[in-house]
Amino acid sequence: MSSTRSRLKVGQGYFGPLPDDIWALLNLVQDYPLAVSSNLAREAAGTVALAASMGWISCVDPDGKGFSRRWRITPEGAFASRNREHGT
């Protein structure tokens, strides 16, 4: 193994950098939880699915005891958004 191996950073993975749309979505749902049946959620279905599959947004209530009809940012999503590597 080479000691020059680079470490993965937030927003980078095996498929390359994440699209800018995902960062915009995280910023949006952090301030305004997005209704699951909204036009925006429909139009950005791929981005919503990617963020949800990564655990960055969820429909689980903040108290963890139920579900809602709104996408909300998770602690992991907030961490990813805060620690995003800009320009890489």
DRENPA-3360 file (N, C-alpha, C; in nm, 2 decimals, always signed):
BEGIN
1 = MSSTRSRL = +0.08/-0.12/+0.00/+0.00/+0.00/+0.00/+0.09/+0.12/+0.00 ~ +0.04/+0.22/-0.07/+0.11/+0.35/-0.08/+0.07/+0.44/+0.04 ~ +0.16/+0.51/+0.08/+0.13/+0.61/+0.19/+0.08/+0.74/+0.13 ~ +0.07/+0.75/+0.00/+0.02/+0.87/-0.06/-0.13/+0.86/-0.09 ~ -0.20/+0.76/-0.04/-0.34/+0.74/-0.06/-0.41/+0.86/+0.00 ~ -0.51/+0.91/-0.08/-0.58/+1.03/-0.03/-0.70/+0.98/+0.05 ~ -0.74/+1.06/+0.15/-0.86/+1.03/+0.23/-0.98/+1.09/+0.16 ~ -1.09/+1.02/+0.18/-1.22/+1.07/+0.13/-1.26/+1.19/+0.22;
9 = KVGQGYFG = -1.32/+1.29/+0.15/-1.37/+1.40/+0.22/-1.52/+1.40/+0.20 ~ -1.59/+1.48/+0.29/-1.73/+1.49/+0.28/-1.76/+1.54/+0.14 ~ -1.86/+1.48/+0.07/-1.90/+1.52/-0.06/-1.82/+1.45/-0.17 ~ -1.72/+1.37/-0.14/-1.65/+1.30/-0.24/-1.66/+1.15/-0.21 ~ -1.67/+1.07/-0.31/-1.68/+0.93/-0.29/-1.62/+0.86/-0.41 ~ -1.66/+0.74/-0.42/-1.61/+0.66/-0.53/-1.66/+0.70/-0.66 ~ -1.77/+0.78/-0.66/-1.83/+0.82/-0.79/-1.79/+0.97/-0.82 ~ -1.70/+1.03/-0.75/-1.66/+1.16/-0.77/-1.74/+1.26/-0.68;
17 = PLPDDIWA = -1.73/+1.39/-0.71/-1.79/+1.49/-0.63/-1.95/+1.48/-0.64 ~ -2.02/+1.52/-0.54/-2.16/+1.52/-0.55/-2.21/+1.64/-0.62 ~ -2.33/+1.63/-0.69/-2.38/+1.75/-0.76/-2.41/+1.86/-0.67 ~ -2.40/+1.98/-0.72/-2.43/+2.10/-0.64/-2.58/+2.10/-0.59 ~ -2.66/+2.04/-0.67/-2.81/+2.03/-0.63/-2.83/+1.97/-0.49 ~ -2.74/+1.88/-0.45/-2.76/+1.82/-0.32/-2.73/+1.92/-0.21 ~ -2.63/+2.00/-0.23/-2.59/+2.10/-0.13/-2.70/+2.21/-0.12 ~ -2.76/+2.25/-0.23/-2.87/+2.34/-0.23/-2.99/+2.28/-0.16;
25 = LLNLVQDY = -3.02/+2.15/-0.18/-3.13/+2.09/-0.11/-3.11/+2.09/+0.04 ~ -2.99/+2.05/+0.08/-2.96/+2.05/+0.22/-2.98/+2.19/+0.29 ~ -2.93/+2.29/+0.22/-2.95/+2.42/+0.27/-3.10/+2.46/+0.28 ~ -3.17/+2.42/+0.18/-3.32/+2.45/+0.18/-3.39/+2.38/+0.30 ~ -3.37/+2.25/+0.31/-3.45/+2.18/+0.41/-3.40/+2.21/+0.55 ~ -3.28/+2.26/+0.56/-3.23/+2.30/+0.70/-3.32/+2.41/+0.75 ~ -3.36/+2.51/+0.66/-3.44/+2.62/+0.71/-3.59/+2.60/+0.69 ~ -3.62/+2.53/+0.58/-3.76/+2.51/+0.55/-3.79/+2.36/+0.52;
33 = PLAVSSNL = -3.83/+2.28/+0.61/-3.86/+2.14/+0.58/-3.95/+2.13/+0.46 ~ -3.92/+2.04/+0.37/-3.98/+2.03/+0.24/-4.09/+1.92/+0.24 ~ -4.21/+1.96/+0.20/-4.32/+1.86/+0.20/-4.29/+1.75/+0.10 ~ -4.32/+1.63/+0.13/-4.28/+1.52/+0.05/-4.36/+1.52/-0.08 ~ -4.48/+1.58/-0.08/-4.56/+1.58/-0.20/-4.56/+1.72/-0.28 ~ -4.46/+1.80/-0.24/-4.45/+1.93/-0.31/-4.40/+1.92/-0.45 ~ -4.42/+2.02/-0.53/-4.37/+2.03/-0.67/-4.22/+2.02/-0.67 ~ -4.15/+2.09/-0.58/-4.01/+2.09/-0.57/-3.96/+1.95/-0.54;
41 = AREAAGTV = -4.02/+1.88/-0.45/-3.98/+1.74/-0.42/-3.99/+1.65/-0.54 ~ -4.10/+1.67/-0.61/-4.12/+1.59/-0.74/-4.02/+1.63/-0.84 ~ -3.99/+1.75/-0.86/-3.90/+1.80/-0.96/-3.75/+1.75/-0.93 ~ -3.72/+1.75/-0.80/-3.59/+1.71/-0.76/-3.58/+1.57/-0.70 ~ -3.67/+1.49/-0.75/-3.68/+1.35/-0.70/-3.55/+1.28/-0.69 ~ -3.47/+1.29/-0.79/-3.34/+1.22/-0.79/-3.25/+1.27/-0.68 ~ -3.24/+1.40/-0.66/-3.16/+1.46/-0.56/-3.21/+1.43/-0.42 ~ -3.35/+1.43/-0.40/-3.41/+1.40/-0.28/-3.37/+1.25/-0.24;
49 = ALAASMGW = -3.39/+1.16/-0.34/-3.36/+1.02/-0.32/-3.21/+1.00/-0.28 ~ -3.12/+1.07/-0.35/-2.98/+1.06/-0.31/-2.95/+1.10/-0.17 ~ -3.00/+1.22/-0.14/-2.98/+1.27/+0.00/-3.04/+1.18/+0.10 ~ -3.16/+1.13/+0.08/-3.23/+1.04/+0.17/-3.15/+0.90/+0.18 ~ -3.10/+0.85/+0.07/-3.03/+0.73/+0.08/-2.89/+0.74/+0.15 ~ -2.84/+0.86/+0.15/-2.72/+0.89/+0.23/-2.74/+0.92/+0.37 ~ -2.87/+0.93/+0.41/-2.91/+0.96/+0.55/-2.90/+1.10/+0.58 ~ -2.89/+1.19/+0.48/-2.88/+1.33/+0.50/-3.01/+1.41/+0.52;
57 = ISCVDPDG = -3.12/+1.35/+0.47/-3.25/+1.40/+0.50/-3.34/+1.28/+0.54 ~ -3.45/+1.31/+0.61/-3.53/+1.21/+0.66/-3.67/+1.26/+0.69 ~ -3.77/+1.17/+0.68/-3.91/+1.21/+0.72/-3.94/+1.17/+0.87 ~ -3.84/+1.12/+0.94/-3.86/+1.08/+1.08/-3.87/+1.21/+1.16 ~ -3.96/+1.22/+1.25/-3.98/+1.34/+1.33/-3.85/+1.37/+1.41 ~ -3.82/+1.49/+1.44/-3.70/+1.52/+1.51/-3.69/+1.45/+1.65 ~ -3.80/+1.42/+1.71/-3.79/+1.34/+1.84/-3.77/+1.19/+1.81 ~ -3.77/+1.15/+1.69/-3.75/+1.01/+1.66/-3.86/+0.91/+1.69;
65 = KGFSRRWR = -3.97/+0.96/+1.72/-4.08/+0.88/+1.77/-4.19/+0.86/+1.66 ~ -4.18/+0.92/+1.55/-4.28/+0.91/+1.45/-4.23/+0.96/+1.32 ~ -4.32/+0.97/+1.22/-4.29/+1.02/+1.09/-4.37/+1.14/+1.05 ~ -4.33/+1.21/+0.96/-4.40/+1.33/+0.91/-4.41/+1.33/+0.76 ~ -4.47/+1.43/+0.70/-4.48/+1.44/+0.56/-4.39/+1.55/+0.51 ~ -4.28/+1.57/+0.58/-4.18/+1.67/+0.55/-4.04/+1.61/+0.55 ~ -3.96/+1.65/+0.46/-3.82/+1.61/+0.46/-3.75/+1.71/+0.55 ~ -3.67/+1.66/+0.64/-3.59/+1.74/+0.73/-3.44/+1.70/+0.72;
73 = ITPEGAFA = -3.35/+1.79/+0.75/-3.21/+1.76/+0.75/-3.18/+1.68/+0.88 ~ -3.09/+1.58/+0.87/-3.05/+1.50/+0.98/-2.92/+1.56/+1.04 ~ -2.88/+1.51/+1.16/-2.75/+1.56/+1.21/-2.64/+1.53/+1.11 ~ -2.64/+1.41/+1.05/-2.54/+1.37/+0.95/-2.54/+1.47/+0.83 ~ -2.66/+1.51/+0.79/-2.67/+1.60/+0.68/-2.62/+1.74/+0.71 ~ -2.65/+1.78/+0.83/-2.60/+1.91/+0.88/-2.45/+1.91/+0.89 ~ -2.39/+1.80/+0.94/-2.25/+1.78/+0.94/-2.19/+1.79/+0.80 ~ -2.25/+1.72/+0.71/-2.20/+1.71/+0.57/-2.20/+1.85/+0.51;
81 = SRNREHGT = -2.31/+1.92/+0.53/-2.33/+2.06/+0.48/-2.22/+2.15/+0.53 ~ -2.20/+2.15/+0.67/-2.11/+2.23/+0.73/-1.96/+2.21/+0.69 ~ -1.93/+2.08/+0.66/-1.79/+2.04/+0.64/-1.77/+2.01/+0.49 ~ -1.85/+2.06/+0.41/-1.84/+2.04/+0.26/-1.71/+2.10/+0.21 ~ -1.64/+2.02/+0.13/-1.52/+2.07/+0.07/-1.55/+2.15/-0.05 ~ -1.54/+2.28/-0.05/-1.58/+2.37/-0.16/-1.47/+2.37/-0.27 ~ -1.52/+2.35/-0.39/-1.43/+2.36/-0.50/-1.34/+2.24/-0.53 ~ -1.38/+2.13/-0.46/-1.30/+2.00/-0.49/-1.39/+1.89/-0.53;
% end
